[in-house]
Amino acid sequence: MNDKNSKDFLLDCYFDLRSCFDNVKQEFVSYKGMLVPFTQNKILYHYCTIDAFYNIIKSNCFWLSCPTYLNDLTEFKYSQKIFFENIAKYKESLVKTKVSKDESCFSNMLNDMLSRFSNYFENREKELDYNNQSFLICFSSEGDSLAMWNSYISNNTGVSIGLDFSKEDYFIELNSADFREKVSPFNQLPKGAFYDIKYFDKPVLENKIGELLENIREVYLLDLMKLKKADKYSIDNFNEYFSSNCYLNFLDLSIYIKDSNFQFEKETRFISSNFEKDDIKFRVKNNFIVPYIEFPKLPSNYMEDKSETERRCSYKIPIVSLTLSPGCSEANLVIHSLKSYLFSKGYDVNKIQFKESEIPFVSRC
C-alpha cells in the first residue's frame, strides 16, 4: 500500500470511528460551540467572591484552569475510571468467549487501549508540559441557586455574574471559515467550545459504555475487512492507530461527564486547547503555583496595532447582571460599590441588572 493509499485508508478509518463516537456523544454531550455558530442565547452564570470579582474586572478576563488544580478532586477521574473498568470487563468477556481471529485482533486492540489508560493514570499528575492539556472554566445555567451559593461562596459575600457570550467576537472568530480551514480532521480535542455537562449514575454510564464498545467493535471489524481487501498492511500499525484514536476519544468524553451527585450545578463548561505555549500564565492559589489561561482570548484582529495590555484593558466582559449572595449585609451599599467600580473601569452600568438574591436567608452569626 503506497503512502497516499495508506493515508486515505486511515482517514476513512478515522471518520468511521469518529462517527461511532459522535453518535453516542449526542446522548453524552450537549454541544454548544466549535465550528457551529454559538447561538444558545441563554445567560450563563459564574459564582465568585467579591474579591475574585474585583480581580476579574481588574484584568477584564476570567481564568481558564488546568483540571489538575480544580476544587473537585474527582474531576474527569470519575468517568475515566468507569471507562477503564468497563473496557477491561468487555475485553475479559471476549477472552472467555470463543472468538474469531479478527475478534482476537480486536481484543488485542482493547488491551493496547487499556495500556494507554494505565500509563495516563500513572503520569497525569506528573505532566509538566501544560501545552498538551485542555483548560476550562465552569458556568451554571442557574443564577440564584442555594446549592451553588453554599458550594462556592462563604460568609455571604459573593456575586453571581450573568454573562451573554453569544455576540462575542472571539466566538465568532472560532466559527469563521478561515479558522475551520486550519482544523485538521485528525484533531481530537475542541479548539474552544461551550458544553452542557451531563450527569450520570454509574449503572447508566456503564450501560452506555457497553453500547459504545459494541459499536466500536462493529466499526473495527468492518475496517479490518477493508484492510485485508485493500492490501497487506501491518495489523500492528492498524491496531496502534485504532487504539490511539479510541483512547483519545474516550478522554475527550470524560471532559463532559460528571457524577450525578453534582447535578445541582447545572454546569456549562467552556473548554479550550486553542492556545500557544506563551498564553499559559501562573498564579499562586492555596499554596500551589497554578497554570491558567486568560478567557476570552481576544480575536487576532482586535486592536492589533495596540499592546497586549492596551488590548485587554479596552475589552469588556459581557456582563448583563450581578446577583448578590443570600444574606448579604448592607446590600444597597454593596451594589453601589459594584456600580462605582465597574463605572471606573469603563463599563456601562445602565446595561447591567443589579439585584439581591431571592432566596430567603437570615444570618444568625
Backbone torsions as a table, in degrees:
resi	resn	phi	psi	omega
1	MET	NA	119.6	-179.2
2	ASN	-72.9	173.2	-173.3
3	ASP	-60.6	-40.5	-178.3
4	LYS	-66.0	-47.4	179.4
5	ASN	-63.2	-37.9	178.5
6	SER	-62.3	-44.9	-180.0
7	LYS	-64.7	-42.9	179.6
8	ASP	-63.4	-39.6	179.7
9	PHE	-64.2	-46.8	179.7
10	LEU	-64.6	-34.1	177.7
11	LEU	-65.7	-41.3	175.9
12	ASP	-61.7	-43.6	178.5
13	CYS	-61.4	-40.4	-179.6
14	TYR	-60.6	-47.4	-177.0
15	PHE	-69.6	-32.5	173.9
16	ASP	-60.6	-46.5	-177.9
17	LEU	-70.1	-42.3	-179.0
18	ARG	-63.2	-38.6	176.8
19	SER	-60.8	-39.5	178.6
20	CYS	-59.8	-46.8	179.4
21	PHE	-71.4	-38.2	-179.5
22	ASP	-62.7	-35.6	178.8
23	ASN	-61.2	-44.9	-179.6
24	VAL	-76.4	-24.9	177.9
25	LYS	-63.7	-26.3	177.9
26	GLN	-59.3	-31.3	176.6
27	GLU	-88.2	-38.8	-178.0
28	PHE	-71.1	-40.5	-164.0
29	VAL	-129.9	135.2	167.0
30	SER	-96.4	114.3	-168.6
31	TYR	-91.3	129.6	-173.3
32	LYS	-121.7	3.0	-173.5
33	GLY	-154.6	-137.3	-178.7
34	MET	28.3	112.2	171.7
35	LEU	62.9	8.0	167.1
36	VAL	-132.3	143.7	-175.8
37	PRO	-55.8	137.1	178.5
38	PHE	-83.9	95.9	-174.4
39	THR	-128.0	35.2	-175.1
40	GLN	-68.4	-22.5	174.5
41	ASN	50.2	40.4	172.2
42	LYS	-132.7	150.9	-178.5
43	ILE	-81.1	134.9	174.3
44	LEU	-106.2	150.4	-174.7
45	TYR	-124.0	139.6	177.3
46	HIS	-121.8	120.0	-179.4
47	TYR	-90.2	133.0	179.4
48	CYS	-158.5	166.3	175.3
49	THR	-74.8	165.0	175.8
50	ILE	-61.3	-39.0	178.8
51	ASP	-61.4	-44.2	178.7
52	ALA	-65.7	-39.6	178.0
53	PHE	-61.1	-41.7	177.9
54	TYR	-55.6	-45.8	-178.2
55	ASN	-71.5	-32.3	176.9
56	ILE	-62.9	-46.5	-179.5
57	ILE	-71.6	-36.1	179.1
58	LYS	-59.5	-40.4	-178.3
59	SER	-95.4	-7.5	-177.1
60	ASN	53.4	40.3	176.6
61	CYS	-163.5	160.1	168.6
62	PHE	-95.1	174.6	178.4
63	TRP	-119.1	118.9	171.2
64	LEU	-75.2	131.8	-174.8
65	SER	-102.5	152.5	170.7
66	CYS	-78.2	130.8	-176.0
67	PRO	-54.8	-28.6	-178.5
68	THR	-58.4	-28.2	-172.8
69	TYR	-109.6	15.4	178.2
70	LEU	-72.3	157.7	-178.5
71	ASN	-66.0	-34.0	180.0
72	ASP	-79.3	109.4	-176.2
73	LEU	-68.2	-18.4	-179.6
74	THR	-93.6	2.6	-176.5
75	GLU	-53.2	125.2	-178.7
76	PHE	72.6	-34.3	-174.0
77	LYS	-68.8	-30.0	-178.8
78	TYR	-56.2	-55.4	-177.7
79	SER	-74.8	-35.9	-179.8
80	GLN	-60.8	-40.8	179.0
81	LYS	-65.0	-41.8	178.9
82	ILE	-68.4	-39.3	175.6
83	PHE	-56.7	-51.9	-176.9
84	PHE	-59.1	-48.5	-177.8
85	GLU	-61.2	-40.7	-176.5
86	ASN	-78.8	-30.5	172.8
87	ILE	-65.0	-40.6	178.7
88	ALA	-64.0	-43.2	178.5
89	LYS	-63.2	-42.5	-179.4
90	TYR	-63.2	-42.7	179.3
91	LYS	-63.0	-42.0	179.3
92	GLU	-64.5	-36.2	178.5
93	SER	-64.7	-32.8	176.8
94	LEU	-70.5	-39.1	-179.4
95	VAL	-62.3	-38.0	-177.6
96	LYS	-77.8	-13.6	-178.8
97	THR	-102.2	147.2	176.7
98	LYS	-74.5	109.2	-174.5
99	VAL	-118.3	164.2	179.0
100	SER	-73.8	171.4	178.4
101	LYS	-62.2	-39.5	179.2
102	ASP	-64.0	-40.7	179.7
103	GLU	-70.0	-27.9	173.2
104	SER	-65.3	-37.7	175.5
105	CYS	-62.9	-39.8	178.1
106	PHE	-63.7	-40.4	177.5
107	SER	-61.8	-39.1	177.2
108	ASN	-65.3	-36.8	177.7
109	MET	-63.7	-42.2	177.8
110	LEU	-61.9	-39.3	179.7
111	ASN	-63.0	-39.4	177.4
112	ASP	-66.1	-38.5	178.0
113	MET	-64.2	-40.3	177.8
114	LEU	-62.8	-36.9	177.5
115	SER	-64.6	-38.0	177.6
116	ARG	-64.0	-43.1	177.2
117	PHE	-61.4	-46.1	-178.6
118	SER	-59.5	-42.9	179.3
119	ASN	-65.1	-38.4	178.5
120	TYR	-65.0	-46.0	179.5
121	PHE	-59.5	-36.6	-176.9
122	GLU	-72.0	-30.2	-170.2
123	ASN	-114.2	-2.6	-172.5
124	ARG	-64.0	-32.6	178.4
125	GLU	-82.6	-9.5	-178.7
126	LYS	-97.0	-5.8	-175.2
127	GLU	-62.8	126.6	-179.3
128	LEU	-105.1	-23.1	-177.9
129	ASP	-91.3	90.5	-177.1
130	TYR	-68.2	-12.8	178.3
131	ASN	-65.5	-16.0	179.6
132	ASN	-93.2	3.8	-176.9
133	GLN	-111.3	165.4	170.4
134	SER	-94.7	150.4	175.9
135	PHE	-117.5	154.5	-173.8
136	LEU	-149.6	163.6	171.5
137	ILE	-140.3	146.0	-173.8
138	CYS	-110.2	136.1	174.8
139	PHE	-126.1	169.5	176.6
140	SER	-126.1	150.8	174.7
141	SER	-85.5	-3.1	-179.6
142	GLU	-111.0	121.0	-172.6
143	GLY	-93.4	-8.9	-178.4
144	ASP	-147.0	70.1	-174.1
145	SER	-109.6	124.5	-179.6
146	LEU	-60.9	-40.3	179.8
147	ALA	-62.4	-39.4	179.0
148	MET	-70.0	-41.5	177.2
149	TRP	-58.6	-44.9	-178.2
150	ASN	-66.0	-30.8	-176.2
151	SER	-81.3	-33.2	-169.5
152	TYR	-118.9	-11.7	-177.5
153	ILE	-125.1	133.7	177.0
154	SER	-116.9	153.9	175.7
155	ASN	60.6	24.5	174.2
156	ASN	57.5	32.3	-176.9
157	THR	-126.1	70.9	179.7
158	GLY	-153.0	177.3	178.8
159	VAL	-137.0	155.8	169.3
160	SER	-110.0	116.3	-176.1
161	ILE	-91.4	117.3	175.2
162	GLY	-85.8	130.0	-172.4
163	LEU	-132.0	141.8	176.4
164	ASP	-121.9	100.0	-177.3
165	PHE	-89.2	-2.0	-167.9
166	SER	-64.2	-24.4	-178.4
167	LYS	-108.5	11.6	-177.9
168	GLU	-68.5	133.7	-179.9
169	ASP	-59.3	-34.0	-178.4
170	TYR	-58.6	-42.8	-177.1
171	PHE	-78.2	-26.5	173.2
172	ILE	-65.9	-41.9	179.1
173	GLU	-63.6	-39.6	179.3
174	LEU	-59.2	-28.4	-176.5
175	ASN	-101.1	9.1	-178.5
176	SER	-74.0	159.3	179.2
177	ALA	-63.2	-39.0	-179.9
178	ASP	-60.9	-40.8	-179.5
179	PHE	-69.0	-41.2	-179.2
180	ARG	-59.7	-36.7	-178.5
181	GLU	-66.3	-22.5	-178.3
182	LYS	-83.4	-12.0	-174.2
183	VAL	-86.5	121.9	178.5
184	SER	-74.2	141.2	176.7
185	PRO	-64.4	-16.7	179.8
186	PHE	-89.4	-2.0	-178.1
187	ASN	-72.1	128.8	-174.1
188	GLN	-90.7	-37.1	-170.6
189	LEU	-97.9	149.1	-179.8
190	PRO	-66.4	144.2	178.5
191	LYS	-77.6	-22.0	178.5
192	GLY	166.0	114.2	-174.5
193	ALA	-158.3	153.7	171.2
194	PHE	-93.9	137.1	176.4
195	TYR	-133.3	136.5	168.3
196	ASP	-79.8	125.8	-179.6
197	ILE	-71.7	142.1	176.5
198	LYS	-104.0	138.4	-178.4
199	TYR	-112.6	126.8	-175.8
200	PHE	-129.2	138.6	163.4
201	ASP	-72.0	152.6	-175.8
202	LYS	-57.2	-46.4	-179.3
203	PRO	-60.2	-38.2	-179.8
204	VAL	-67.2	-43.7	179.7
205	LEU	-64.2	-41.5	179.0
206	GLU	-61.5	-39.0	179.3
207	ASN	-64.1	-41.7	179.9
208	LYS	-68.0	-35.3	177.7
209	ILE	-65.4	-40.0	177.7
210	GLY	-59.9	-42.8	178.0
211	GLU	-64.0	-41.8	-179.9
212	LEU	-63.9	-42.6	179.8
213	LEU	-64.6	-35.6	175.6
214	GLU	-63.3	-41.6	178.6
215	ASN	-65.9	-40.5	178.2
216	ILE	-62.4	-41.7	179.9
217	ARG	-60.0	-43.5	179.9
218	GLU	-63.4	-44.7	179.8
219	VAL	-63.4	-43.6	-179.7
220	TYR	-59.2	-49.2	-176.9
221	LEU	-65.3	-36.0	177.7
222	LEU	-67.6	-42.9	179.2
223	ASP	-68.6	-31.5	177.3
224	LEU	-66.6	-37.5	175.5
225	MET	-64.1	-42.0	177.3
226	LYS	-61.1	-39.9	-179.8
227	LEU	-60.4	-44.9	-177.6
228	LYS	-67.0	-35.9	-178.9
229	LYS	-75.7	-31.8	-175.2
230	ALA	-71.1	-50.6	-175.4
231	ASP	178.5	174.7	174.3
232	LYS	-78.6	111.2	-179.2
233	TYR	-129.1	139.7	-174.0
234	SER	-56.4	119.0	176.8
235	ILE	-64.5	-30.3	178.5
236	ASP	-66.2	-43.7	177.2
237	ASN	-64.7	-39.6	178.1
238	PHE	-62.2	-45.8	179.6
239	ASN	-64.8	-40.2	178.9
240	GLU	-62.9	-43.2	178.9
241	TYR	-63.2	-45.5	-175.9
242	PHE	-67.4	-45.9	-178.3
243	SER	-65.5	-37.8	179.1
244	SER	-62.4	-44.7	-179.4
245	ASN	-70.2	-37.9	176.1
246	CYS	-62.6	-46.4	-179.1
247	TYR	-59.1	-47.3	-179.4
248	LEU	-64.5	-37.1	178.5
249	ASN	-69.2	-36.5	175.2
250	PHE	-65.0	-41.5	176.3
251	LEU	-62.4	-39.4	177.3
252	ASP	-58.8	-46.5	-179.8
253	LEU	-61.2	-36.0	-174.3
254	SER	-64.5	-20.3	-178.7
255	ILE	-68.7	-25.5	-170.0
256	TYR	-108.3	8.0	-173.7
257	ILE	-121.4	135.6	178.3
258	LYS	-135.5	161.1	175.6
259	ASP	-60.5	140.3	-177.9
260	SER	-61.9	-17.9	177.1
261	ASN	-64.2	-16.3	-179.1
262	PHE	-102.2	11.6	-173.1
263	GLN	-66.9	-16.8	176.0
264	PHE	-61.2	-20.7	-177.6
265	GLU	-69.4	-28.4	-176.1
266	LYS	45.8	54.2	-167.6
267	GLU	-82.0	136.6	164.8
268	THR	-115.7	129.8	-171.2
269	ARG	-119.4	133.1	171.8
270	PHE	-98.2	127.0	-176.7
271	ILE	-123.3	136.4	-179.0
272	SER	-140.0	138.1	165.9
273	SER	-124.2	15.4	-177.8
274	ASN	-93.1	74.1	-179.8
275	PHE	-150.0	159.9	175.2
276	GLU	-96.4	162.1	-179.5
277	LYS	-57.9	-35.1	-178.8
278	ASP	-70.8	-15.4	178.7
279	ASP	-71.5	-21.4	-175.7
280	ILE	-78.1	122.7	177.8
281	LYS	-116.0	174.3	-178.4
282	PHE	-134.5	148.3	176.7
283	ARG	-144.1	165.2	178.2
284	VAL	-96.7	129.3	178.8
285	LYS	-148.3	124.2	176.8
286	ASN	50.9	43.1	176.3
287	ASN	72.5	14.3	175.2
288	PHE	-117.6	151.5	169.5
289	ILE	-96.2	107.9	-165.5
290	VAL	-107.3	132.3	176.3
291	PRO	-77.8	146.9	176.5
292	TYR	-153.1	167.3	177.2
293	ILE	-131.1	138.9	178.7
294	GLU	-69.9	140.0	-177.9
295	PHE	-138.1	134.9	-3.8
296	PRO	-72.4	152.7	172.4
297	LYS	-77.2	126.7	-174.2
298	LEU	-68.0	142.9	177.9
299	PRO	-57.5	148.8	-175.9
300	SER	-62.1	-27.6	-177.6
301	ASN	-97.0	10.6	-178.6
302	TYR	-82.9	110.9	179.8
303	MET	45.5	50.6	-172.8
304	GLU	-66.2	-15.4	178.2
305	ASP	-87.9	-0.6	-178.6
306	LYS	-104.2	165.2	177.1
307	SER	-72.4	163.7	179.8
308	GLU	-60.0	-38.7	179.4
309	THR	-64.9	-44.4	178.7
310	GLU	-64.8	-40.1	179.0
311	ARG	-62.0	-46.3	-177.6
312	ARG	-68.1	-38.2	-179.4
313	CYS	-66.3	-32.3	-178.1
314	SER	-79.8	-21.5	-178.9
315	TYR	-71.9	148.2	177.3
316	LYS	-126.6	129.2	177.1
317	ILE	-65.5	137.3	-174.6
318	PRO	-76.8	67.5	-179.2
319	ILE	-81.2	130.4	176.2
320	VAL	-114.5	-18.4	179.4
321	SER	-157.1	155.9	172.3
322	LEU	-135.9	121.9	-180.0
323	THR	-112.6	128.0	178.5
324	LEU	-76.6	149.3	178.7
325	SER	-66.8	152.7	179.9
326	PRO	-58.0	143.7	176.6
327	GLY	76.0	12.2	-179.1
328	CYS	-64.7	123.6	179.7
329	SER	-80.5	147.3	-179.2
330	GLU	52.3	50.3	-174.6
331	ALA	-56.7	-40.9	-178.6
332	ASN	-62.1	-40.4	179.6
333	LEU	-69.4	-36.9	177.6
334	VAL	-62.7	-45.2	179.1
335	ILE	-61.8	-41.7	178.7
336	HIS	-61.0	-41.0	-179.8
337	SER	-66.8	-37.8	177.7
338	LEU	-63.8	-44.4	179.6
339	LYS	-62.7	-44.0	-178.3
340	SER	-61.8	-42.8	-178.4
341	TYR	-66.8	-45.8	179.7
342	LEU	-63.0	-42.3	179.2
343	PHE	-60.4	-40.5	-179.6
344	SER	-66.0	-22.9	-179.4
345	LYS	-97.1	9.6	174.2
346	GLY	89.2	10.7	178.0
347	TYR	-82.0	144.2	175.6
348	ASP	-84.9	96.3	-174.3
349	VAL	-68.4	-18.1	178.5
350	ASN	-71.0	-16.8	178.9
351	LYS	-97.4	4.8	-179.5
352	ILE	-114.7	131.9	178.0
353	GLN	-88.5	123.7	177.7
354	PHE	-107.6	130.4	-176.7
355	LYS	-154.0	159.3	174.9
356	GLU	-89.8	155.4	176.4
357	SER	-61.2	144.1	177.3
358	GLU	-88.5	-0.9	-179.3
359	ILE	-79.3	120.8	-180.0
360	PRO	-67.0	124.9	-176.5
361	PHE	-150.7	134.4	176.5
362	VAL	-123.5	120.2	178.4
363	SER	-80.3	125.1	-178.6
364	ARG	-109.9	13.6	178.9
365	CYS	-80.8	NA	NA
